[in-house]
Amino acid sequence: MIAADRLNTVEEYYFSKKLREVRGLMAEGRPIINMGIGSPDLDPSIEVLNVVKEALNHDGAHQYQSYQGLPELRASFASFYKNKFDVVIDPATEVLPLMGSKEGIMHISLAFLNPGDEVLIPNPGYPTYTSVTNLVGAVGKYYDLVGEQQWFPDLEKLQQQDLSKVKIMWTCYPHMPTGATASLEQLQKLVAFAKKNDILLVNDNPYSFVLNDNPISILNIEGAKEVAIELNSLSKTFNMAGWRVGMILGNADHINAVLKVKSNMDSGMFYGIQKGAIAALNSDDSWFKELNKIYGQRRDLIYLLADKLNCVYDKNSVGMFVWAKLPEGIQSAEKFIDEVLYDKNIFITPGTIFGSNGEGYIRFSLCVTAEKIKEAISRF
């Protein structure tokens, strides 16, 4: 059987392939320290876990659930956005639970893109924006993000291009992989750009609360709902990556378009996970403070490791990664990380997997214990 032509447009996800290599080295007995992937190693709160356990005995807990999720889950999403971002969301029409925000990238693309439509994709940026664009038959049109401009697009330069076929623009602030943030003024410029060019602006916002004192939503901007939707996730904020809980927020028309796709592709989220998500969304500030205390300690140690490698980094960046510039003279980020992997048994992500503007950079994950980071430092 010959596979569909669309598979020729994508490759196996880098981490799927590279982690298989790393696991092979571990099977050989190598003491690998994995600083590559942003998979939270910490647990959800005990309160959340207890709620899930109790939910297993509720009537109907194991039946099919609504495609739109429990009403109280949507209400919790709305309350969370009001409390944390001061954004008003109608829980009945303006939010849709997702099985992780990565699912949302595909649903949004299927809902709004026709073959041949163009998509503005950040370089560097999350590789899934490109792969999903290719899978649906659209055309990626990359816009540059560079350190000299604090990893924010040059909108004046973009405006000079032919944007007539562009339907979607992917943004991600706080930015992955660099950890750069965007101010309200910058987000206002993005919204104005989208309105001027009749583009659907999609902000991917899962890193809002990790080492970030000023969480912002694109929906904070007046009039943003006319042209913008936002993806968010409980994976990083509440250590629930494997639970697959995300959300899409925007105006009712945009949400309904995504629901048409989603309701034909999967069923509702497991009841117990929804109840756990509700409990997480209602966590008090102590949860965020304790989480960031741990990540802050780890980040300080990663800075020491980066210093050992003579890398340069921005201490104003946020999120669960440290984006570091390699020393002058290093020709290939991928060759560099392979040398570290095989010589020091430490896996670090090369910046090139996020786009050509990632050449010369590496990314460290904070999802590693302080003890392991200290051990990594000692290997140098």
Backbone torsions as a table, in degrees:
resi	resn	phi	psi	omega
1	MET	NA	128.8	-179.6
2	ILE	-89.0	130.1	-179.8
3	ALA	-68.6	160.4	-179.0
4	ALA	-63.8	148.2	-178.9
5	ASP	-58.0	-30.5	-176.4
6	ARG	-60.9	-25.5	179.5
7	LEU	-69.5	-17.2	176.7
8	ASN	-73.1	-12.8	-177.9
9	THR	-90.3	-7.5	-176.9
10	VAL	-133.4	161.1	173.5
11	GLU	-119.9	166.0	175.2
12	GLU	-57.5	137.9	-179.0
13	TYR	-53.6	134.9	-173.7
14	TYR	-51.4	-47.7	-176.0
15	PHE	-68.1	-31.2	176.2
16	SER	-61.2	-43.0	-177.5
17	LYS	-77.2	-46.2	-175.4
18	LYS	-69.4	-38.6	-179.9
19	LEU	-68.0	-26.7	173.9
20	ARG	-64.4	-39.8	175.8
21	GLU	-65.2	-42.5	179.9
22	VAL	-63.6	-42.9	178.6
23	ARG	-63.1	-33.4	177.0
24	GLY	-64.7	-39.6	177.1
25	LEU	-66.3	-38.2	178.1
26	MET	-65.9	-37.2	178.7
27	ALA	-64.6	-25.7	176.7
28	GLU	-78.3	-5.2	179.4
29	GLY	99.9	5.1	179.8
30	ARG	-73.2	138.9	-179.0
31	PRO	-84.0	68.4	-174.5
32	ILE	-70.9	133.3	169.6
33	ILE	-106.6	118.1	-174.2
34	ASN	-94.6	105.2	176.1
35	MET	-109.3	21.8	-172.6
36	GLY	-91.0	-50.2	-167.9
37	ILE	-101.1	145.0	-178.4
38	GLY	-90.3	61.1	178.2
39	SER	-104.0	107.4	-175.0
40	PRO	-52.5	129.0	179.7
41	ASP	-94.0	-7.4	178.6
42	LEU	-87.0	159.3	-177.2
43	ASP	-90.0	157.1	166.6
44	PRO	-62.3	168.0	-180.0
45	SER	-66.2	154.7	179.4
46	ILE	-63.1	-31.9	178.0
47	GLU	-62.8	-41.7	179.3
48	VAL	-65.7	-44.6	-179.7
49	LEU	-62.7	-38.5	179.4
50	ASN	-66.7	-37.5	178.7
51	VAL	-63.1	-40.9	179.5
52	VAL	-64.3	-44.2	179.8
53	LYS	-60.0	-43.6	179.5
54	GLU	-65.4	-35.8	-176.2
55	ALA	-65.6	-23.1	-178.7
56	LEU	-61.3	-23.5	-177.9
57	ASN	-99.2	2.5	179.5
58	HIS	-72.9	149.4	176.0
59	ASP	-59.4	132.0	176.9
60	GLY	76.5	9.7	-174.9
61	ALA	-61.8	-27.6	-172.9
62	HIS	-107.0	13.0	178.1
63	GLN	-89.8	169.5	171.9
64	TYR	-57.2	143.8	178.4
65	GLN	-111.4	163.6	179.8
66	SER	-60.8	142.3	175.5
67	TYR	-60.6	-26.9	-178.4
68	GLN	-93.8	2.2	178.1
69	GLY	80.2	169.3	177.4
70	LEU	-62.6	139.7	177.3
71	PRO	-55.0	-36.8	-179.4
72	GLU	-71.3	-24.0	174.2
73	LEU	-70.4	-45.0	177.7
74	ARG	-62.8	-37.8	177.6
75	ALA	-64.4	-36.6	179.4
76	SER	-69.5	-38.6	174.5
77	PHE	-58.4	-46.3	-178.2
78	ALA	-63.7	-43.4	179.3
79	SER	-64.1	-40.1	178.9
80	PHE	-60.3	-45.7	-179.9
81	TYR	-67.3	-33.3	176.4
82	LYS	-69.1	-45.0	-176.4
83	ASN	-72.3	-38.1	-173.4
84	LYS	-95.1	-30.7	-176.0
85	PHE	-118.8	-8.1	-173.3
86	ASP	57.9	41.1	177.1
87	VAL	-112.3	129.3	179.8
88	VAL	-90.5	123.5	-179.0
89	ILE	-124.9	132.6	173.8
90	ASP	-80.1	113.0	-175.6
91	PRO	-65.4	-19.2	-178.2
92	ALA	-81.8	-29.5	-170.2
93	THR	-131.4	-13.9	-169.0
94	GLU	-116.4	11.1	176.4
95	VAL	-144.8	141.6	179.6
96	LEU	-134.9	121.2	175.9
97	PRO	-65.5	145.9	179.4
98	LEU	-128.5	156.7	172.2
99	MET	-85.1	69.1	-175.3
100	GLY	88.7	146.2	-178.0
101	SER	-71.0	-20.7	177.3
102	LYS	-61.7	-37.9	174.9
103	GLU	-58.4	-37.6	-178.1
104	GLY	-63.1	-31.2	179.4
105	ILE	-62.4	-42.5	176.9
106	MET	-68.4	-45.7	-178.0
107	HIS	-61.2	-43.3	179.6
108	ILE	-63.0	-43.2	-178.7
109	SER	-64.2	-42.5	177.8
110	LEU	-66.6	-32.2	-176.7
111	ALA	-75.4	-29.3	-170.4
112	PHE	-122.4	-10.4	-175.3
113	LEU	-108.6	133.8	168.8
114	ASN	-101.3	157.8	175.0
115	PRO	-53.6	132.3	179.9
116	GLY	94.1	-18.4	174.6
117	ASP	-62.5	151.6	-179.3
118	GLU	-103.3	151.2	-176.3
119	VAL	-132.6	128.0	176.3
120	LEU	-83.5	121.5	-174.0
121	ILE	-124.2	131.4	-179.1
122	PRO	-70.9	143.3	175.8
123	ASN	-128.8	103.4	8.7
124	PRO	-82.3	158.4	178.9
125	GLY	-168.7	177.6	-178.6
126	TYR	-62.9	122.9	-174.9
127	PRO	-59.3	-25.0	-177.6
128	THR	-64.2	-28.0	177.0
129	TYR	-58.2	-41.4	-179.2
130	THR	-72.5	-47.4	-175.1
131	SER	-64.2	-41.4	179.2
132	VAL	-67.8	-40.4	176.6
133	THR	-56.1	-44.3	179.0
134	ASN	-66.2	-42.0	-176.9
135	LEU	-63.0	-32.6	-179.3
136	VAL	-90.5	3.0	176.2
137	GLY	83.9	12.3	175.8
138	ALA	-87.4	178.7	-174.2
139	VAL	-121.0	121.6	177.8
140	GLY	-75.0	134.6	178.8
141	LYS	-127.0	106.1	-167.9
142	TYR	-86.0	139.9	173.4
143	TYR	-116.7	141.5	-172.7
144	ASP	-78.6	136.8	166.2
145	LEU	-120.2	128.8	-178.6
146	VAL	-135.5	154.1	-177.0
147	GLY	-61.2	-32.3	-178.4
148	GLU	-64.7	-20.8	178.0
149	GLN	-112.8	24.3	178.4
150	GLN	55.2	32.7	174.4
151	TRP	60.1	37.3	174.3
152	PHE	-119.6	142.2	-174.8
153	PRO	-67.7	148.0	172.8
154	ASP	-83.6	92.7	-173.7
155	LEU	-68.7	-30.5	177.4
156	GLU	-65.4	-41.3	177.7
157	LYS	-66.6	-40.3	178.1
158	LEU	-62.6	-37.9	-176.8
159	GLN	-64.8	-22.9	180.0
160	GLN	-77.0	-11.4	-179.9
161	GLN	-86.0	166.4	174.6
162	ASP	-78.9	109.4	-177.2
163	LEU	-107.9	13.7	-172.2
164	SER	-64.3	-26.1	-179.0
165	LYS	-99.5	0.1	-176.8
166	VAL	-78.1	126.7	179.1
167	LYS	-108.2	-34.0	-175.8
168	ILE	-132.5	143.1	170.5
169	MET	-123.8	120.3	177.2
170	TRP	-88.5	129.5	171.7
171	THR	-129.9	164.5	-177.8
172	CYS	-153.2	95.6	177.2
173	TYR	-131.6	126.0	-0.5
174	PRO	-56.5	142.7	-168.8
175	HIS	-81.9	136.4	170.6
176	MET	-112.3	121.7	23.3
177	PRO	-102.9	-2.7	-166.3
178	THR	-83.0	-20.6	-176.0
179	GLY	80.0	8.2	179.1
180	ALA	-70.1	148.8	176.8
181	THR	-110.4	164.5	175.4
182	ALA	-121.8	138.1	178.3
183	SER	-79.8	168.6	175.8
184	LEU	-60.2	-37.9	178.6
185	GLU	-63.2	-40.7	178.3
186	GLN	-66.7	-40.7	178.0
187	LEU	-65.7	-34.3	175.8
188	GLN	-61.5	-39.6	178.9
189	LYS	-66.2	-37.9	177.5
190	LEU	-63.5	-44.9	-179.9
191	VAL	-63.7	-43.1	179.1
192	ALA	-62.9	-40.1	178.0
193	PHE	-61.8	-43.7	-179.7
194	ALA	-64.7	-41.8	179.2
195	LYS	-64.0	-43.8	-177.1
196	LYS	-62.3	-33.7	-173.5
197	ASN	-108.4	9.2	178.3
198	ASP	53.7	51.4	-178.7
199	ILE	-114.1	140.1	173.2
200	LEU	-82.5	116.2	-179.1
201	LEU	-92.7	123.8	-179.6
202	VAL	-119.4	113.4	177.9
203	ASN	-99.4	123.7	-180.0
204	ASP	-95.0	114.7	-164.2
205	ASN	-128.2	49.5	-175.8
206	PRO	-85.0	-7.5	-174.5
207	TYR	-105.7	19.9	-171.4
208	SER	-56.1	-35.3	-166.2
209	PHE	-113.5	6.3	179.2
210	VAL	-94.4	110.6	179.0
211	LEU	53.6	38.7	-177.4
212	ASN	-130.6	114.4	-177.2
213	ASP	-83.1	-7.6	-174.9
214	ASN	-137.6	71.6	179.4
215	PRO	-63.2	134.2	-179.9
216	ILE	-133.2	143.3	173.4
217	SER	-112.8	146.1	174.0
218	ILE	-59.6	-25.9	-178.7
219	LEU	-76.4	-4.8	171.5
220	ASN	-66.0	-24.4	-174.0
221	ILE	-78.1	132.2	179.7
222	GLU	-59.7	128.7	179.0
223	GLY	82.0	3.0	-175.9
224	ALA	-64.3	-34.2	-177.3
225	LYS	-61.5	-19.7	178.6
226	GLU	-65.7	-33.1	-172.7
227	VAL	-131.0	-3.8	-172.4
228	ALA	-126.7	144.8	169.4
229	ILE	-129.2	159.7	-177.3
230	GLU	-130.5	139.3	171.8
231	LEU	-102.5	140.7	173.4
232	ASN	-143.6	171.7	-171.2
233	SER	-152.9	153.0	174.2
234	LEU	-93.9	-1.2	-173.8
235	SER	-59.7	-51.5	-175.0
236	LYS	-87.0	-42.1	-175.0
237	THR	-66.3	-34.8	-173.9
238	PHE	-124.2	16.6	177.5
239	ASN	56.8	44.2	-176.4
240	MET	-122.2	35.7	-173.8
241	ALA	-57.3	-44.9	-178.3
242	GLY	-75.2	-10.6	179.4
243	TRP	-77.1	-24.2	-179.5
244	ARG	58.9	68.9	176.0
245	VAL	-124.8	118.1	176.1
246	GLY	-139.8	-172.8	-179.6
247	MET	-157.6	153.5	170.2
248	ILE	-121.2	136.7	-177.1
249	LEU	-129.6	138.9	179.7
250	GLY	172.1	-166.2	-178.6
251	ASN	-75.0	164.1	-172.2
252	ALA	-59.6	-37.7	-179.2
253	ASP	-63.9	-45.4	178.9
254	HIS	-64.4	-42.5	-179.6
255	ILE	-63.9	-42.2	-179.7
256	ASN	-64.5	-35.9	178.2
257	ALA	-63.2	-42.5	178.9
258	VAL	-68.3	-37.8	179.8
259	LEU	-61.9	-35.6	177.6
260	LYS	-58.7	-39.8	178.1
261	VAL	-72.6	-51.5	-174.9
262	LYS	-58.7	-42.7	-175.8
263	SER	-69.1	-14.6	176.1
264	ASN	-99.7	0.7	-175.6
265	MET	-117.9	-24.7	-179.0
266	ASP	-153.0	-179.5	175.8
267	SER	-109.2	-176.4	-177.2
268	GLY	-70.6	158.4	178.9
269	MET	-66.1	145.5	179.4
270	PHE	-54.1	135.5	-174.4
271	TYR	-54.7	-47.7	-176.8
272	GLY	-61.3	-38.5	178.1
273	ILE	-66.4	-38.7	177.1
274	GLN	-61.3	-42.7	180.0
275	LYS	-65.7	-38.9	176.4
276	GLY	-64.3	-38.9	178.7
277	ALA	-63.1	-39.9	177.8
278	ILE	-59.8	-45.5	179.5
279	ALA	-62.7	-41.1	179.9
280	ALA	-63.4	-44.3	-177.9
281	LEU	-63.8	-21.1	178.7
282	ASN	-98.5	15.4	177.7
283	SER	-63.6	147.4	178.2
284	ASP	-86.5	178.0	-172.7
285	ASP	-64.3	-22.4	-179.1
286	SER	-61.7	-31.4	178.6
287	TRP	-61.1	-48.5	-177.5
288	PHE	-67.0	-39.0	-179.5
289	LYS	-64.2	-44.3	-178.9
290	GLU	-67.5	-41.4	179.1
291	LEU	-60.1	-46.9	-177.6
292	ASN	-72.3	-25.6	174.1
293	LYS	-62.5	-44.8	179.5
294	ILE	-66.2	-47.9	-179.9
295	TYR	-64.0	-34.7	178.8
296	GLY	-63.9	-41.6	177.3
297	GLN	-63.4	-42.0	179.4
298	ARG	-66.0	-40.9	-178.3
299	ARG	-62.8	-39.7	177.9
300	ASP	-59.5	-38.8	178.5
301	LEU	-70.0	-38.6	177.0
302	ILE	-62.3	-37.3	175.8
303	TYR	-57.9	-41.4	178.7
304	LEU	-63.5	-40.1	178.1
305	LEU	-64.9	-43.3	178.1
306	ALA	-61.7	-37.6	176.6
307	ASP	-61.7	-39.3	178.3
308	LYS	-59.3	-32.8	-178.4
309	LEU	-91.6	5.2	-179.9
310	ASN	60.8	34.5	178.2
311	CYS	-91.5	157.6	176.9
312	VAL	-111.7	139.2	-177.2
313	TYR	-144.7	163.9	-177.2
314	ASP	-105.3	114.1	-179.0
315	LYS	-73.3	-6.7	176.8
316	ASN	-89.5	-4.6	-179.8
317	SER	-73.1	160.4	-176.4
318	VAL	-127.6	-179.7	177.9
319	GLY	94.3	-174.3	-173.2
320	MET	-100.0	25.7	176.8
321	PHE	-135.1	158.4	168.0
322	VAL	-116.8	119.6	179.9
323	TRP	-95.7	120.4	-171.7
324	ALA	-128.8	138.7	179.3
325	LYS	-88.5	129.9	-179.2
326	LEU	-71.1	156.8	179.1
327	PRO	-61.6	154.9	175.2
328	GLU	-57.1	140.9	177.4
329	GLY	101.1	-16.3	175.9
330	ILE	-78.1	117.0	-173.0
331	GLN	-84.1	-29.4	-173.5
332	SER	-140.4	121.4	177.6
333	ALA	-64.9	-38.9	-177.6
334	GLU	-68.2	-39.5	177.0
335	LYS	-65.7	-38.2	-179.6
336	PHE	-63.4	-46.4	-176.8
337	ILE	-70.5	-29.5	176.5
338	ASP	-68.4	-37.8	177.0
339	GLU	-63.9	-41.3	178.0
340	VAL	-66.3	-39.9	-179.6
341	LEU	-61.4	-48.3	-173.8
342	TYR	-83.9	-23.3	-179.5
343	ASP	-92.3	-40.4	-175.4
344	LYS	-112.1	-2.2	-179.3
345	ASN	59.3	42.3	177.8
346	ILE	-128.4	127.8	179.1
347	PHE	-101.9	121.5	177.2
348	ILE	-123.8	147.9	-177.7
349	THR	-83.1	130.7	174.4
350	PRO	-77.5	141.1	-178.4
351	GLY	-65.1	-19.8	-175.4
352	THR	-66.8	-20.5	-179.9
353	ILE	-70.1	-13.1	-179.9
354	PHE	-98.8	1.5	178.9
355	GLY	133.3	168.1	-176.0
356	SER	-63.5	-28.4	178.5
357	ASN	-75.0	-2.0	173.9
358	GLY	-88.8	-5.6	177.0
359	GLU	-62.4	136.4	-178.3
360	GLY	91.1	2.5	-179.6
361	TYR	-128.0	156.2	170.4
362	ILE	-131.4	160.3	-178.4
363	ARG	-127.2	126.4	175.8
364	PHE	-100.8	137.2	174.4
365	SER	-90.7	145.4	175.3
366	LEU	-91.2	6.5	-179.3
367	CYS	-87.3	48.6	-178.8
368	VAL	-138.9	138.2	-177.8
369	THR	-64.2	155.8	178.3
370	ALA	-59.3	-36.7	-179.9
371	GLU	-62.8	-42.2	179.6
372	LYS	-67.2	-37.4	178.8
373	ILE	-66.2	-40.8	177.6
374	LYS	-62.0	-39.7	177.8
375	GLU	-63.4	-41.8	177.9
376	ALA	-60.3	-43.4	178.9
377	ILE	-59.5	-41.6	-177.4
378	SER	-65.3	-24.4	-179.1
379	ARG	-72.3	-13.3	176.8
380	PHE	-102.2	NA	NA
